[in-house]
Amino acid sequence: MCGIVAYIGSKNPLPILLDGLEKLEYRGYDSAGIFLYRNPKEMLAKVADKVSVLRMVVDRQSKFEATIGLVHTRWATHGSPTTSNAHPHISNSGEIVLVHNGIIENYDALKKELLKKGYQLYSETDSEVLVNLIQDVQQAAQLPIHKAVQQALDRVIGAYGLVVFDKKKAKQMIVARLGSPLVIGIDNSGFYVGSDPTPFLAYTKSAIYLKDGEMAQLGLDKKIEVRRIKNDEKLNP
């Protein structure tokens, strides 16, 4: 079923992410990965193995201080359980990072379109297609990341729960949901994201359950905006 945990805020995200991901192991998975960022430094680690193995890899860099982090456990659908197929996936530009639950049913058509434009794909996954679609949409019209995600998702057929981070907009995280649950936890430090609330219940009981067809912008300034993907209508969080 895959699992997502993310955090943006003033706390050290590493224990939040890894402890939270362990709480989602019940969902089943075959690989795991993490991305941490604090401008201009970043860390990416992926394993075709258990969260405990990912933890051992990351522990070697445990002094890395970040303000944003994403972790994911993957259950193979498109592509075998390998490190290259594990999440997070990064766009060809190296600037957009994505974790994704669900299945993009029209990914093959989107993939062919991207390949014709010169994109390189390094995995067998529909998720890597999606992150590069977001890049393509963003660059074509010079859009802010939330608009690029919104317009890319308008072209997608399938289900998704996803978290997107753009290094050019390093104080913001985008989350979106259609057919795959995502929950946003809120406390005085910032925002937590989980496939369900168990990863952040130790920190906060205050939560927003995104509905199908909704997306949210989460900021380091502790501001949140929830919008409808289809028409960009602003909603009360």
KOLNU-298104 format. One record per residue (C-alpha): x, y, z; residue in three letters. Coordinates in steps of 0.2 Angstrom, whole numbers, always signed. Layout:
BEGIN
((X; Y; Z); 'ALA')
...
***
This chain:
BEGIN
((+0; +0; +0); 'MET')
((+15; +11; +2); 'CYS')
((+18; +24; +15); 'GLY')
((+22; +43; +16); 'ILE')
((+28; +54; +30); 'VAL')
((+34; +72; +28); 'ALA')
((+38; +86; +39); 'TYR')
((+42; +105; +36); 'ILE')
((+46; +115; +52); 'GLY')
((+58; +120; +65); 'SER')
((+61; +103; +73); 'LYS')
((+74; +90; +67); 'ASN')
((+64; +80; +55); 'PRO')
((+75; +65; +55); 'LEU')
((+68; +56; +70); 'PRO')
((+50; +61; +65); 'ILE')
((+52; +54; +48); 'LEU')
((+60; +37; +52); 'LEU')
((+50; +34; +68); 'ASP')
((+35; +38; +58); 'GLY')
((+39; +27; +44); 'LEU')
((+41; +12; +55); 'GLU')
((+24; +15; +61); 'LYS')
((+18; +13; +43); 'LEU')
((+27; -3; +41); 'GLU')
((+10; -13; +43); 'TYR')
((+5; -7; +26); 'ARG')
((+18; -18; +18); 'GLY')
((+33; -13; +7); 'TYR')
((+48; -18; -2); 'ASP')
((+59; -3; -2); 'SER')
((+61; +14; +7); 'ALA')
((+69; +31; +5); 'GLY')
((+72; +48; +12); 'ILE')
((+76; +66; +6); 'PHE')
((+81; +79; +18); 'LEU')
((+84; +98; +13); 'TYR')
((+91; +113; +21); 'ARG')
((+96; +126; +8); 'ASN')
((+109; +123; +0); 'PRO')
((+112; +106; +7); 'LYS')
((+102; +90; +4); 'GLU')
((+103; +71; +7); 'MET')
((+95; +57; -3); 'LEU')
((+96; +39; +3); 'ALA')
((+86; +24; -4); 'LYS')
((+87; +5; +0); 'VAL')
((+78; -10; -8); 'ALA')
((+76; -16; +10); 'ASP')
((+68; -13; +27); 'LYS')
((+66; +4; +36); 'VAL')
((+79; -2; +49); 'SER')
((+92; -3; +35); 'VAL')
((+87; +14; +29); 'LEU')
((+90; +20; +47); 'ARG')
((+107; +12; +47); 'MET')
((+112; +21; +31); 'VAL')
((+105; +38; +37); 'VAL')
((+113; +36; +55); 'ASP')
((+130; +39; +47); 'ARG')
((+124; +56; +42); 'GLN')
((+113; +59; +58); 'SER')
((+121; +77; +61); 'LYS')
((+113; +83; +45); 'PHE')
((+102; +98; +50); 'GLU')
((+86; +100; +39); 'ALA')
((+70; +110; +39); 'THR')
((+61; +99; +26); 'ILE')
((+60; +80; +24); 'GLY')
((+51; +67; +15); 'LEU')
((+51; +48; +17); 'VAL')
((+42; +34; +8); 'HIS')
((+40; +15; +9); 'THR')
((+36; +7; -8); 'ARG')
((+26; -8; -13); 'TRP')
((+31; -12; -31); 'ALA')
((+18; -9; -44); 'THR')
((+27; -2; -60); 'HIS')
((+44; -9; -59); 'GLY')
((+53; -22; -48); 'SER')
((+59; -18; -30); 'PRO')
((+75; -10; -33); 'THR')
((+84; +5; -26); 'THR')
((+82; +15; -43); 'SER')
((+63; +12; -42); 'ASN')
((+62; +17; -23); 'ALA')
((+55; +34; -19); 'HIS')
((+59; +49; -17); 'PRO')
((+60; +53; -36); 'HIS')
((+69; +68; -43); 'ILE')
((+65; +77; -59); 'SER')
((+78; +79; -73); 'ASN')
((+82; +97; -67); 'SER')
((+86; +90; -50); 'GLY')
((+75; +103; -42); 'GLU')
((+58; +94; -39); 'ILE')
((+57; +80; -27); 'VAL')
((+42; +69; -26); 'LEU')
((+35; +54; -15); 'VAL')
((+19; +46; -22); 'HIS')
((+6; +33; -17); 'ASN')
((-6; +26; -29); 'GLY')
((-6; +22; -48); 'ILE')
((-5; +34; -63); 'ILE')
((-15; +24; -76); 'GLU')
((-10; +34; -91); 'ASN')
((+8; +35; -86); 'TYR')
((+14; +26; -102); 'ASP')
((+6; +39; -114); 'ALA')
((+14; +53; -102); 'LEU')
((+31; +44; -102); 'LYS')
((+31; +43; -121); 'LYS')
((+27; +61; -122); 'GLU')
((+42; +66; -110); 'LEU')
((+54; +54; -119); 'LEU')
((+50; +63; -136); 'LYS')
((+55; +79; -127); 'LYS')
((+71; +73; -122); 'GLY')
((+68; +68; -104); 'TYR')
((+78; +54; -96); 'GLN')
((+70; +41; -85); 'LEU')
((+80; +31; -73); 'TYR')
((+67; +20; -65); 'SER')
((+52; +9; -71); 'GLU')
((+40; +19; -61); 'THR')
((+24; +30; -65); 'ASP')
((+30; +41; -50); 'SER')
((+46; +47; -59); 'GLU')
((+35; +50; -75); 'VAL')
((+24; +61; -63); 'LEU')
((+38; +72; -56); 'VAL')
((+45; +75; -73); 'ASN')
((+28; +80; -80); 'LEU')
((+27; +93; -66); 'ILE')
((+44; +99; -71); 'GLN')
((+38; +100; -89); 'ASP')
((+22; +109; -85); 'VAL')
((+32; +121; -74); 'GLN')
((+45; +126; -86); 'GLN')
((+33; +128; -101); 'ALA')
((+23; +142; -93); 'ALA')
((+36; +147; -79); 'GLN')
((+23; +142; -65); 'LEU')
((+25; +142; -47); 'PRO')
((+26; +125; -40); 'ILE')
((+8; +123; -33); 'HIS')
((+1; +129; -50); 'LYS')
((+13; +116; -59); 'ALA')
((+7; +102; -48); 'VAL')
((-11; +107; -50); 'GLN')
((-10; +108; -69); 'GLN')
((+0; +92; -71); 'ALA')
((-13; +83; -60); 'LEU')
((-26; +89; -72); 'ASP')
((-18; +78; -85); 'ARG')
((-17; +62; -74); 'VAL')
((-29; +48; -74); 'ILE')
((-28; +37; -58); 'GLY')
((-25; +39; -40); 'ALA')
((-12; +48; -29); 'TYR')
((-7; +54; -13); 'GLY')
((+9; +64; -15); 'LEU')
((+21; +76; -8); 'VAL')
((+31; +88; -19); 'VAL')
((+45; +99; -15); 'PHE')
((+54; +112; -26); 'ASP')
((+71; +117; -21); 'LYS')
((+68; +134; -29); 'LYS')
((+54; +137; -17); 'LYS')
((+63; +130; -2); 'ALA')
((+51; +136; +11); 'LYS')
((+36; +127; +5); 'GLN')
((+29; +109; +3); 'MET')
((+14; +104; -8); 'ILE')
((+3; +89; -4); 'VAL')
((-12; +82; -14); 'ALA')
((-24; +68; -14); 'ARG')
((-36; +58; -25); 'LEU')
((-40; +41; -20); 'GLY')
((-25; +39; -8); 'SER')
((-27; +46; +9); 'PRO')
((-16; +60; +16); 'LEU')
((-17; +68; +33); 'VAL')
((-9; +84; +39); 'ILE')
((-4; +86; +57); 'GLY')
((-1; +104; +64); 'ILE')
((+8; +110; +79); 'ASP')
((+18; +126; +84); 'ASN')
((+34; +120; +75); 'SER')
((+26; +117; +58); 'GLY')
((+17; +103; +48); 'PHE')
((+17; +84; +47); 'TYR')
((+11; +74; +33); 'VAL')
((+6; +55; +34); 'GLY')
((-3; +42; +25); 'SER')
((-13; +41; +41); 'ASP')
((-11; +50; +57); 'PRO')
((+0; +37; +67); 'THR')
((+17; +44; +62); 'PRO')
((+13; +61; +71); 'PHE')
((+2; +57; +85); 'LEU')
((+16; +58; +97); 'ALA')
((+18; +76; +92); 'TYR')
((+0; +83; +89); 'THR')
((-18; +77; +89); 'LYS')
((-23; +92; +78); 'SER')
((-25; +86; +60); 'ALA')
((-33; +90; +43); 'ILE')
((-39; +76; +33); 'TYR')
((-37; +81; +14); 'LEU')
((-52; +76; +4); 'LYS')
((-51; +69; -13); 'ASP')
((-47; +82; -26); 'GLY')
((-39; +94; -13); 'GLU')
((-21; +100; -12); 'MET')
((-12; +110; +1); 'ALA')
((+3; +122; +2); 'GLN')
((+12; +120; +18); 'LEU')
((+25; +134; +23); 'GLY')
((+40; +136; +35); 'LEU')
((+31; +152; +40); 'ASP')
((+17; +140; +47); 'LYS')
((+4; +146; +34); 'LYS')
((-7; +133; +26); 'ILE')
((-18; +135; +10); 'GLU')
((-30; +122; +5); 'VAL')
((-37; +122; -13); 'ARG')
((-47; +112; -25); 'ARG')
((-36; +105; -38); 'ILE')
((-49; +106; -52); 'LYS')
((-53; +125; -51); 'ASN')
((-40; +132; -39); 'ASP')
((-55; +137; -27); 'GLU')
((-47; +141; -10); 'LYS')
((-55; +131; +5); 'LEU')
((-55; +134; +23); 'ASN')
((-42; +122; +31); 'PRO')
***
